[in-house]
Amino acid sequence: MSCGGKKEDSTASDIDYSTAETSVETNEASTPATNNHIVLKAGDDMRYDKTQFTVKAGEEVTLILMNSGQMSKEAMGHNFILLKPGSDASSFANTAVSAKATDYIPTELKSEIIANTKLLGGGENEQIKFTLTEGSYDFLCSFPGHFATMNGKITAVK
Ligand SMILES: [Cu+2]
């Protein structure tokens, strides 16, 4: 019986129990990182600073849109409009062009909107909240001419 000549005294006392409870949800290795606190900037370059987000489904999302530009709402206004799945963002934008009276949010398409900010001029910002079920959602700025460079996607995962 000469096996295991050395016995090390480092068993149970070395386990760090403080990390044990977080290991429950690590069994799905490919789950993308989610963040339900979104800060989105839009400037005079007619772009959002980010266009892809992954959020946790079923939990409230807080989104702040900041117009970080200098120009007025009339010249370079930006908004954030989140559409229901199945809505066509491009055709929404086309219809919005003629909705100047309602800050480019067409009344007849309101049923396609999950959440939106108002139209913001340079230096303005607005926070909105919404909760999504699992799926993929398009968003856009509906100011005339902006859709081509100002659109993106939010993916909600479990
Ligand atoms: Cu815009």
Boltz pocket constraint, residues with backbone or C-beta under 6 A from the ligand:
constraints:
  - pocket:
      binder: B
      contacts: [[A, 42], [A, 46], [A, 76], [A, 77], [A, 78], [A, 79], [A, 141], [A, 142], [A, 143], [A, 146], [A, 150]]
      max_distance: 6.0
